[in-house]
């Protein structure tokens, strides 16, 4: 084989255009001599081995996807197609996403701005795809924060998925010849960043909303504890999402050690599962729960005992609505103060079961309740019933002694005591309930004087 051909094979392969030029010129210089003339066995002379023609700028442009001036063709095409992509994305949103069609017109326009901002942001980033994407959170700056209440994070990710799919679908038409793969990879990379940005926006909004709700919840619970019930309380309750169905009551006890925001949020979640509606407040060393719903609220309160610290847990009076919960809170807090006077009290204990102890602490509400529920009904029932109860309690709770004192048969005393139980709900034959009746009787007698 001639030496010149061996040398040609050692160079880089020629392009098709170079091959065609070589065919036109021939394998040798235009000297009229054969290809191997002027060579010996040691190899070709320098004149017999010309260098390959340099690759032109146009060839490099076709290989790299840029025009001769160096402007990226893919970027230029993406910029020119941004309007097309936005229109296609909006059509897909309307066709594929039911929740988008159900949005109010104003919210739909904001979603459209988000989609358009996403495409524009991708175009700006595509100018230099080697650098990490930045500023993608600005995509959602066009929409107000309130939009996060209209569409969920899942809906937002569906929105991102539709926009990415639209760009992928049109990538073959938009990209410069040979640049389709690069454009698709760039879209996928940027879509990941947009998805993380969406999650960040919603997490930030949830954190802000959670902090605001916690402060608002603390204000509501504090107002209930203080006994405030103005119109602002109603609006705050509504802002917290309280359903207002069923009754309400307040539960009070000592808080556990180290009760921070995370544990408080956990108590709130558990309480809402147990009762339907729930508010949580921390007042010094006390944990205050406000429960509401149509179910058994006392049972719900009992299921939450483990969330309180040691010591008594008092359930306040059940009231018809949250706006009346201040009354329940007063009874529960008064019961918690008086609970040490009854060491054998159950846990939890109803505030109304602590009426005698609450009277001893100066609770005028408990005093009025005892008189209204025990003494007044007995007084209205006739002198014999009230007199029999007084004789029974005054003679050491002995049926025989009371009968001798009244000059009646012991069965008569027993019968009249059953009437006391029917009228008041407290049984004189029970040690604890006879104590309640004795305090009520004493309060009523003092009121007579």
One Martini backbone bead per residue (centre of mass of N, CA, C, O) as a GRO file, in nm:
protein
  449
    1UNK     BB    1   0.099   0.033   0.022
    2UNK     BB    2   0.099   0.342   0.016
    3UNK     BB    3   0.219   0.577   0.230
    4UNK     BB    4  -0.005   0.790   0.206
    5UNK     BB    5  -0.236   0.599   0.298
    6UNK     BB    6  -0.123   0.530   0.573
    7UNK     BB    7  -0.128   0.822   0.681
    8UNK     BB    8  -0.433   0.879   0.646
    9UNK     BB    9  -0.522   0.654   0.856
   10UNK     BB   10  -0.399   0.813   1.113
   11UNK     BB   11  -0.619   0.998   1.087
   12UNK     BB   12  -0.896   1.143   1.122
   13UNK     BB   13  -1.193   1.114   1.030
   14UNK     BB   14  -1.391   1.210   0.784
   15UNK     BB   15  -1.610   1.387   0.660
   16UNK     BB   16  -1.834   1.390   0.413
   17UNK     BB   17  -1.730   1.654   0.291
   18UNK     BB   18  -1.430   1.578   0.291
   19UNK     BB   19  -1.460   1.330   0.116
   20UNK     BB   20  -1.569   1.479  -0.129
   21UNK     BB   21  -1.319   1.660  -0.172
   22UNK     BB   22  -1.118   1.434  -0.212
   23UNK     BB   23  -1.250   1.312  -0.465
   24UNK     BB   24  -1.206   1.564  -0.639
   25UNK     BB   25  -0.885   1.574  -0.600
   26UNK     BB   26  -0.771   1.325  -0.482
   27UNK     BB   27  -0.479   1.145  -0.351
   28UNK     BB   28  -0.319   1.376  -0.489
   29UNK     BB   29  -0.144   1.600  -0.613
   30UNK     BB   30  -0.151   1.847  -0.871
   31UNK     BB   31   0.121   1.693  -1.070
   32UNK     BB   32   0.079   1.416  -1.245
   33UNK     BB   33   0.152   1.211  -1.035
   34UNK     BB   34   0.169   0.958  -0.861
   35UNK     BB   35   0.104   0.880  -0.542
   36UNK     BB   36   0.408   0.741  -0.487
   37UNK     BB   37   0.581   0.965  -0.573
   38UNK     BB   38   0.868   1.045  -0.395
   39UNK     BB   39   0.916   0.770  -0.243
   40UNK     BB   40   0.994   0.554   0.017
   41UNK     BB   41   1.014   0.306   0.258
   42UNK     BB   42   1.021   0.517   0.511
   43UNK     BB   43   0.822   0.723   0.377
   44UNK     BB   44   0.683   1.011   0.356
   45UNK     BB   45   0.691   1.308   0.254
   46UNK     BB   46   0.578   1.612   0.350
   47UNK     BB   47   0.438   1.669   0.075
   48UNK     BB   48   0.265   1.381   0.079
   49UNK     BB   49   0.123   1.491   0.380
   50UNK     BB   50  -0.144   1.646   0.414
   51UNK     BB   51  -0.356   1.824   0.593
   52UNK     BB   52  -0.647   1.847   0.727
   53UNK     BB   53  -0.912   2.016   0.707
   54UNK     BB   54  -1.059   2.245   0.876
   55UNK     BB   55  -1.314   2.296   1.081
   56UNK     BB   56  -1.584   2.464   1.058
   57UNK     BB   57  -1.812   2.671   1.214
   58UNK     BB   58  -2.060   2.532   1.093
   59UNK     BB   59  -1.993   2.249   1.191
   60UNK     BB   60  -1.990   2.318   1.493
   61UNK     BB   61  -2.279   2.419   1.507
   62UNK     BB   62  -2.417   2.152   1.432
   63UNK     BB   63  -2.292   1.983   1.670
   64UNK     BB   64  -2.389   2.200   1.918
   65UNK     BB   65  -2.659   2.381   1.851
   66UNK     BB   66  -2.538   2.635   1.697
   67UNK     BB   67  -2.476   2.914   1.564
   68UNK     BB   68  -2.221   3.092   1.433
   69UNK     BB   69  -2.261   3.318   1.671
   70UNK     BB   70  -2.348   3.128   1.945
   71UNK     BB   71  -2.648   3.102   1.967
   72UNK     BB   72  -2.881   2.926   2.120
   73UNK     BB   73  -3.119   2.743   1.973
   74UNK     BB   74  -3.288   2.630   2.206
   75UNK     BB   75  -3.337   2.896   2.350
   76UNK     BB   76  -3.471   3.041   2.116
   77UNK     BB   77  -3.705   2.839   2.082
   78UNK     BB   78  -3.818   2.853   2.368
   79UNK     BB   79  -3.886   3.152   2.364
   80UNK     BB   80  -4.077   3.142   2.116
   81UNK     BB   81  -4.263   2.901   2.272
   82UNK     BB   82  -4.396   3.012   2.538
   83UNK     BB   83  -4.684   3.073   2.441
   84UNK     BB   84  -4.751   2.788   2.346
   85UNK     BB   85  -4.706   2.646   2.619
   86UNK     BB   86  -4.912   2.802   2.785
   87UNK     BB   87  -5.163   2.729   2.619
   88UNK     BB   88  -5.129   2.421   2.648
   89UNK     BB   89  -5.141   2.412   2.958
   90UNK     BB   90  -5.426   2.532   2.994
   91UNK     BB   91  -5.572   2.311   2.838
   92UNK     BB   92  -5.483   2.075   3.018
   93UNK     BB   93  -5.602   2.172   3.281
   94UNK     BB   94  -5.900   2.175   3.179
   95UNK     BB   95  -5.904   1.866   3.091
   96UNK     BB   96  -5.762   1.705   3.357
   97UNK     BB   97  -5.863   1.912   3.596
   98UNK     BB   98  -6.125   1.936   3.803
   99UNK     BB   99  -6.039   2.141   4.025
  100UNK     BB  100  -5.983   2.372   3.825
  101UNK     BB  101  -6.275   2.403   3.713
  102UNK     BB  102  -6.394   2.461   4.018
  103UNK     BB  103  -6.275   2.720   4.030
  104UNK     BB  104  -6.257   3.026   4.055
  105UNK     BB  105  -6.170   3.266   3.839
  106UNK     BB  106  -5.943   3.394   4.009
  107UNK     BB  107  -5.788   3.129   4.072
  108UNK     BB  108  -5.738   3.047   3.779
  109UNK     BB  109  -5.561   3.291   3.711
  110UNK     BB  110  -5.339   3.224   3.916
  111UNK     BB  111  -5.264   2.951   3.799
  112UNK     BB  112  -5.181   3.065   3.525
  113UNK     BB  113  -4.946   3.235   3.636
  114UNK     BB  114  -4.785   2.998   3.743
  115UNK     BB  115  -4.744   2.852   3.474
  116UNK     BB  116  -4.606   3.088   3.326
  117UNK     BB  117  -4.375   3.127   3.531
  118UNK     BB  118  -4.251   2.847   3.491
  119UNK     BB  119  -4.171   2.880   3.194
  120UNK     BB  120  -4.004   3.142   3.222
  121UNK     BB  121  -3.802   3.028   3.430
  122UNK     BB  122  -3.689   2.809   3.249
  123UNK     BB  123  -3.581   2.996   3.028
  124UNK     BB  124  -3.380   3.147   3.212
  125UNK     BB  125  -3.221   2.896   3.310
  126UNK     BB  126  -3.139   2.778   3.018
  127UNK     BB  127  -2.901   2.970   2.965
  128UNK     BB  128  -2.756   2.810   3.236
  129UNK     BB  129  -2.760   2.472   3.312
  130UNK     BB  130  -2.490   2.436   3.495
  131UNK     BB  131  -2.633   2.577   3.702
  132UNK     BB  132  -2.807   2.610   3.965
  133UNK     BB  133  -3.110   2.645   4.042
  134UNK     BB  134  -3.284   2.963   4.078
  135UNK     BB  135  -3.576   3.118   4.194
  136UNK     BB  136  -3.833   2.917   4.189
  137UNK     BB  137  -4.014   3.048   4.414
  138UNK     BB  138  -4.114   3.285   4.220
  139UNK     BB  139  -4.345   3.142   4.078
  140UNK     BB  140  -4.547   3.190   4.343
  141UNK     BB  141  -4.558   3.512   4.365
  142UNK     BB  142  -4.814   3.575   4.180
  143UNK     BB  143  -4.957   3.444   4.412
  144UNK     BB  144  -5.140   3.428   4.672
  145UNK     BB  145  -5.153   3.284   4.981
  146UNK     BB  146  -5.462   3.199   4.963
  147UNK     BB  147  -5.424   2.972   4.747
  148UNK     BB  148  -5.343   2.743   4.956
  149UNK     BB  149  -5.656   2.711   5.038
  150UNK     BB  150  -5.766   2.614   4.747
  151UNK     BB  151  -5.498   2.452   4.704
  152UNK     BB  152  -5.313   2.185   4.721
  153UNK     BB  153  -5.023   2.020   4.706
  154UNK     BB  154  -5.126   1.805   4.512
  155UNK     BB  155  -5.230   2.007   4.300
  156UNK     BB  156  -4.959   2.143   4.244
  157UNK     BB  157  -4.815   1.888   4.140
  158UNK     BB  158  -5.009   1.850   3.904
  159UNK     BB  159  -4.938   2.112   3.768
  160UNK     BB  160  -4.639   2.050   3.721
  161UNK     BB  161  -4.686   1.790   3.555
  162UNK     BB  162  -4.833   1.922   3.319
  163UNK     BB  163  -4.617   2.124   3.232
  164UNK     BB  164  -4.395   1.916   3.179
  165UNK     BB  165  -4.551   1.747   2.971
  166UNK     BB  166  -4.582   1.971   2.764
  167UNK     BB  167  -4.280   2.021   2.712
  168UNK     BB  168  -4.212   1.733   2.630
  169UNK     BB  169  -4.411   1.709   2.392
  170UNK     BB  170  -4.270   1.980   2.247
  171UNK     BB  171  -3.958   1.926   2.217
  172UNK     BB  172  -3.931   1.824   1.920
  173UNK     BB  173  -4.039   2.102   1.800
  174UNK     BB  174  -3.841   2.304   1.951
  175UNK     BB  175  -3.590   2.178   1.911
  176UNK     BB  176  -3.304   2.137   1.787
  177UNK     BB  177  -3.133   1.952   1.593
  178UNK     BB  178  -3.018   1.718   1.842
  179UNK     BB  179  -3.164   1.870   2.120
  180UNK     BB  180  -3.391   1.700   2.259
  181UNK     BB  181  -3.253   1.562   2.500
  182UNK     BB  182  -3.150   1.813   2.647
  183UNK     BB  183  -3.430   1.937   2.694
  184UNK     BB  184  -3.558   1.708   2.857
  185UNK     BB  185  -3.349   1.707   3.088
  186UNK     BB  186  -3.398   1.999   3.175
  187UNK     BB  187  -3.694   1.967   3.247
  188UNK     BB  188  -3.660   1.750   3.467
  189UNK     BB  189  -3.473   1.910   3.649
  190UNK     BB  190  -3.659   2.156   3.692
  191UNK     BB  191  -3.911   2.007   3.800
  192UNK     BB  192  -3.784   1.925   4.065
  193UNK     BB  193  -3.743   2.212   4.173
  194UNK     BB  194  -4.041   2.294   4.164
  195UNK     BB  195  -4.146   2.081   4.360
  196UNK     BB  196  -3.978   2.180   4.600
  197UNK     BB  197  -4.092   2.464   4.598
  198UNK     BB  198  -4.383   2.390   4.659
  199UNK     BB  199  -4.327   2.254   4.929
  200UNK     BB  200  -4.206   2.507   5.061
  201UNK     BB  201  -4.448   2.693   5.039
  202UNK     BB  202  -4.643   2.512   5.204
  203UNK     BB  203  -4.473   2.488   5.458
  204UNK     BB  204  -4.464   2.790   5.518
  205UNK     BB  205  -4.770   2.833   5.530
  206UNK     BB  206  -4.823   2.623   5.752
  207UNK     BB  207  -4.643   2.752   5.964
  208UNK     BB  208  -4.782   3.024   5.973
  209UNK     BB  209  -5.068   2.917   6.029
  210UNK     BB  210  -4.996   2.758   6.285
  211UNK     BB  211  -4.896   2.998   6.452
  212UNK     BB  212  -5.155   3.162   6.433
  213UNK     BB  213  -5.350   2.951   6.549
  214UNK     BB  214  -5.210   2.925   6.823
  215UNK     BB  215  -5.256   3.216   6.911
  216UNK     BB  216  -5.564   3.217   6.877
  217UNK     BB  217  -5.620   2.982   7.068
  218UNK     BB  218  -5.503   3.116   7.321
  219UNK     BB  219  -5.706   3.350   7.324
  220UNK     BB  220  -5.963   3.182   7.354
  221UNK     BB  221  -5.895   3.028   7.613
  222UNK     BB  222  -5.840   3.279   7.782
  223UNK     BB  223  -6.128   3.396   7.755
  224UNK     BB  224  -6.272   3.156   7.889
  225UNK     BB  225  -6.126   3.171   8.161
  226UNK     BB  226  -6.215   3.479   8.213
  227UNK     BB  227  -6.523   3.515   8.078
  228UNK     BB  228  -6.529   3.593   7.788
  229UNK     BB  229  -6.815   3.695   7.535
  230UNK     BB  230  -6.768   3.840   7.280
  231UNK     BB  231  -6.769   3.894   6.940
  232UNK     BB  232  -6.467   3.820   6.895
  233UNK     BB  233  -6.491   3.525   6.983
  234UNK     BB  234  -6.661   3.424   6.746
  235UNK     BB  235  -6.458   3.489   6.518
  236UNK     BB  236  -6.225   3.317   6.630
  237UNK     BB  237  -6.369   3.049   6.629
  238UNK     BB  238  -6.421   3.047   6.324
  239UNK     BB  239  -6.117   3.063   6.235
  240UNK     BB  240  -6.056   2.769   6.376
  241UNK     BB  241  -6.296   2.563   6.277
  242UNK     BB  242  -6.541   2.545   6.446
  243UNK     BB  243  -6.836   2.373   6.404
  244UNK     BB  244  -7.077   2.374   6.645
  245UNK     BB  245  -7.140   2.086   6.716
  246UNK     BB  246  -7.299   2.053   6.985
  247UNK     BB  247  -7.130   2.043   7.264
  248UNK     BB  248  -6.951   2.163   7.566
  249UNK     BB  249  -6.624   2.142   7.737
  250UNK     BB  250  -6.405   2.153   8.028
  251UNK     BB  251  -6.062   2.058   8.089
  252UNK     BB  252  -5.867   2.017   8.398
  253UNK     BB  253  -5.506   2.016   8.462
  254UNK     BB  254  -5.206   1.908   8.492
  255UNK     BB  255  -4.913   1.938   8.344
  256UNK     BB  256  -4.665   1.817   8.188
  257UNK     BB  257  -4.348   1.780   8.149
  258UNK     BB  258  -4.235   1.931   7.865
  259UNK     BB  259  -4.464   2.107   7.725
  260UNK     BB  260  -4.466   2.157   7.401
  261UNK     BB  261  -4.560   2.221   7.082
  262UNK     BB  262  -4.556   1.929   6.984
  263UNK     BB  263  -4.728   1.803   7.215
  264UNK     BB  264  -4.967   1.991   7.179
  265UNK     BB  265  -5.035   1.902   6.891
  266UNK     BB  266  -5.090   1.608   6.967
  267UNK     BB  267  -5.324   1.662   7.159
  268UNK     BB  268  -5.505   1.796   6.950
  269UNK     BB  269  -5.536   1.555   6.760
  270UNK     BB  270  -5.652   1.355   6.968
  271UNK     BB  271  -5.895   1.528   7.057
  272UNK     BB  272  -6.031   1.544   6.774
  273UNK     BB  273  -6.075   1.238   6.750
  274UNK     BB  274  -6.254   1.215   7.015
  275UNK     BB  275  -6.463   1.494   6.967
  276UNK     BB  276  -6.392   1.688   6.693
  277UNK     BB  277  -6.350   1.930   6.895
  278UNK     BB  278  -6.049   2.137   6.976
  279UNK     BB  279  -5.876   2.295   7.250
  280UNK     BB  280  -5.552   2.433   7.353
  281UNK     BB  281  -5.418   2.519   7.685
  282UNK     BB  282  -5.163   2.712   7.864
  283UNK     BB  283  -5.169   2.770   8.231
  284UNK     BB  284  -4.893   2.736   8.331
  285UNK     BB  285  -4.951   2.425   8.500
  286UNK     BB  286  -5.201   2.414   8.303
  287UNK     BB  287  -5.439   2.208   8.135
  288UNK     BB  288  -5.657   2.310   7.863
  289UNK     BB  289  -5.966   2.166   7.751
  290UNK     BB  290  -6.173   2.201   7.456
  291UNK     BB  291  -6.477   2.038   7.396
  292UNK     BB  292  -6.656   1.915   7.097
  293UNK     BB  293  -6.983   1.768   7.019
  294UNK     BB  294  -7.213   1.483   6.969
  295UNK     BB  295  -7.090   1.316   7.170
  296UNK     BB  296  -6.915   1.177   7.436
  297UNK     BB  297  -6.737   1.397   7.624
  298UNK     BB  298  -6.660   1.243   7.880
  299UNK     BB  299  -6.526   1.006   7.736
  300UNK     BB  300  -6.319   1.180   7.586
  301UNK     BB  301  -6.185   1.293   7.843
  302UNK     BB  302  -6.100   1.018   7.963
  303UNK     BB  303  -5.906   0.940   7.716
  304UNK     BB  304  -5.703   1.202   7.809
  305UNK     BB  305  -5.552   1.148   8.085
  306UNK     BB  306  -5.250   1.088   7.988
  307UNK     BB  307  -5.200   1.408   7.915
  308UNK     BB  308  -5.175   1.442   8.208
  309UNK     BB  309  -5.079   1.493   8.503
  310UNK     BB  310  -5.067   1.485   8.810
  311UNK     BB  311  -5.364   1.457   8.959
  312UNK     BB  312  -5.637   1.621   8.916
  313UNK     BB  313  -5.934   1.591   8.700
  314UNK     BB  314  -6.160   1.833   8.559
  315UNK     BB  315  -6.505   1.845   8.466
  316UNK     BB  316  -6.707   2.049   8.333
  317UNK     BB  317  -6.977   2.188   8.245
  318UNK     BB  318  -7.217   2.127   8.022
  319UNK     BB  319  -7.265   2.297   7.711
  320UNK     BB  320  -7.423   2.407   7.411
  321UNK     BB  321  -7.162   2.599   7.362
  322UNK     BB  322  -6.871   2.776   7.325
  323UNK     BB  323  -6.981   3.053   7.429
  324UNK     BB  324  -7.048   2.889   7.718
  325UNK     BB  325  -6.759   2.782   7.824
  326UNK     BB  326  -6.697   2.969   8.064
  327UNK     BB  327  -6.868   2.813   8.269
  328UNK     BB  328  -6.706   2.550   8.251
  329UNK     BB  329  -6.433   2.672   8.329
  330UNK     BB  330  -6.507   2.772   8.612
  331UNK     BB  331  -6.584   2.495   8.731
  332UNK     BB  332  -6.315   2.350   8.675
  333UNK     BB  333  -6.125   2.543   8.830
  334UNK     BB  334  -6.271   2.524   9.103
  335UNK     BB  335  -6.237   2.215   9.127
  336UNK     BB  336  -5.926   2.211   9.127
  337UNK     BB  337  -5.900   2.374   9.391
  338UNK     BB  338  -6.099   2.169   9.568
  339UNK     BB  339  -5.997   1.868   9.536
  340UNK     BB  340  -5.811   1.822   9.796
  341UNK     BB  341  -6.074   1.787   9.991
  342UNK     BB  342  -6.101   1.508   9.802
  343UNK     BB  343  -5.907   1.235   9.795
  344UNK     BB  344  -6.140   1.017   9.678
  345UNK     BB  345  -6.155   1.118   9.410
  346UNK     BB  346  -6.199   1.079   9.102
  347UNK     BB  347  -6.038   0.999   8.770
  348UNK     BB  348  -6.224   1.189   8.680
  349UNK     BB  349  -6.402   1.486   8.787
  350UNK     BB  350  -6.678   1.644   8.849
  351UNK     BB  351  -6.759   1.960   8.932
  352UNK     BB  352  -7.046   1.889   9.064
  353UNK     BB  353  -6.903   1.685   9.278
  354UNK     BB  354  -6.757   1.965   9.419
  355UNK     BB  355  -6.952   2.160   9.566
  356UNK     BB  356  -6.872   2.162   9.868
  357UNK     BB  357  -6.571   2.239   9.822
  358UNK     BB  358  -6.631   2.501   9.666
  359UNK     BB  359  -6.772   2.645   9.900
  360UNK     BB  360  -6.515   2.651  10.086
  361UNK     BB  361  -6.362   2.847   9.860
  362UNK     BB  362  -6.599   3.065   9.763
  363UNK     BB  363  -6.815   2.947   9.561
  364UNK     BB  364  -7.106   3.091   9.456
  365UNK     BB  365  -7.203   2.897   9.241
  366UNK     BB  366  -7.214   2.646   9.422
  367UNK     BB  367  -7.409   2.757   9.628
  368UNK     BB  368  -7.647   2.812   9.433
  369UNK     BB  369  -7.670   2.522   9.329
  370UNK     BB  370  -7.737   2.375   9.591
  371UNK     BB  371  -7.992   2.531   9.659
  372UNK     BB  372  -8.143   2.479   9.385
  373UNK     BB  373  -8.105   2.145   9.383
  374UNK     BB  374  -8.189   2.088   9.704
  375UNK     BB  375  -8.337   2.280   9.903
  376UNK     BB  376  -8.576   2.400   9.744
  377UNK     BB  377  -8.722   2.132   9.659
  378UNK     BB  378  -8.766   2.036   9.956
  379UNK     BB  379  -8.929   2.276  10.050
  380UNK     BB  380  -9.157   2.238   9.828
  381UNK     BB  381  -9.244   1.935   9.920
  382UNK     BB  382  -9.233   1.967  10.231
  383UNK     BB  383  -9.176   1.935  10.570
  384UNK     BB  384  -9.130   1.625  10.606
  385UNK     BB  385  -8.883   1.582  10.427
  386UNK     BB  386  -8.690   1.793  10.545
  387UNK     BB  387  -8.713   1.697  10.841
  388UNK     BB  388  -8.609   1.410  10.795
  389UNK     BB  389  -8.329   1.483  10.691
  390UNK     BB  390  -8.240   1.643  10.939
  391UNK     BB  391  -8.272   1.406  11.141
  392UNK     BB  392  -8.082   1.206  11.005
  393UNK     BB  393  -7.824   1.390  11.009
  394UNK     BB  394  -7.846   1.468  11.328
  395UNK     BB  395  -7.837   1.133  11.417
  396UNK     BB  396  -7.605   0.981  11.248
  397UNK     BB  397  -7.752   0.818  11.023
  398UNK     BB  398  -8.024   0.703  11.169
  399UNK     BB  399  -8.322   0.552  11.141
  400UNK     BB  400  -8.405   0.504  11.439
  401UNK     BB  401  -8.336   0.781  11.554
  402UNK     BB  402  -8.519   0.941  11.361
  403UNK     BB  403  -8.784   0.798  11.441
  404UNK     BB  404  -8.780   0.884  11.739
  405UNK     BB  405  -8.768   1.191  11.683
  406UNK     BB  406  -9.052   1.172  11.497
  407UNK     BB  407  -9.254   0.946  11.572
  408UNK     BB  408  -9.178   0.702  11.373
  409UNK     BB  409  -9.127   0.478  11.147
  410UNK     BB  410  -8.853   0.363  10.983
  411UNK     BB  411  -9.003   0.327  10.707
  412UNK     BB  412  -9.077   0.625  10.687
  413UNK     BB  413  -8.793   0.730  10.666
  414UNK     BB  414  -8.713   0.567  10.418
  415UNK     BB  415  -8.925   0.686  10.228
  416UNK     BB  416  -8.842   0.988  10.255
  417UNK     BB  417  -8.550   0.945  10.147
  418UNK     BB  418  -8.634   0.857   9.868
  419UNK     BB  419  -8.759   1.130   9.798
  420UNK     BB  420  -8.500   1.290   9.812
  421UNK     BB  421  -8.362   1.141   9.577
  422UNK     BB  422  -8.578   1.213   9.360
  423UNK     BB  423  -8.556   1.529   9.386
  424UNK     BB  424  -8.218   1.568   9.382
  425UNK     BB  425  -8.015   1.296   9.322
  426UNK     BB  426  -7.947   1.244   9.620
  427UNK     BB  427  -7.835   0.998   9.851
  428UNK     BB  428  -7.859   0.967  10.195
  429UNK     BB  429  -7.728   0.663  10.214
  430UNK     BB  430  -7.485   0.801  10.103
  431UNK     BB  431  -7.207   0.934  10.218
  432UNK     BB  432  -7.135   1.151  10.005
  433UNK     BB  433  -7.433   1.257   9.943
  434UNK     BB  434  -7.500   1.336  10.238
  435UNK     BB  435  -7.291   1.565  10.243
  436UNK     BB  436  -7.417   1.738  10.027
  437UNK     BB  437  -7.694   1.772  10.174
  438UNK     BB  438  -7.585   1.902  10.431
  439UNK     BB  439  -7.471   2.156  10.297
  440UNK     BB  440  -7.736   2.246  10.166
  441UNK     BB  441  -7.894   2.269  10.430
  442UNK     BB  442  -7.711   2.483  10.561
  443UNK     BB  443  -7.740   2.700  10.341
  444UNK     BB  444  -8.049   2.726  10.362
  445UNK     BB  445  -8.061   2.807  10.662
  446UNK     BB  446  -7.890   3.062  10.627
  447UNK     BB  447  -8.087   3.197  10.425
  448UNK     BB  448  -8.325   3.230  10.620
  449UNK     BB  449  -8.170   3.430  10.820
   0.00000   0.00000   0.00000
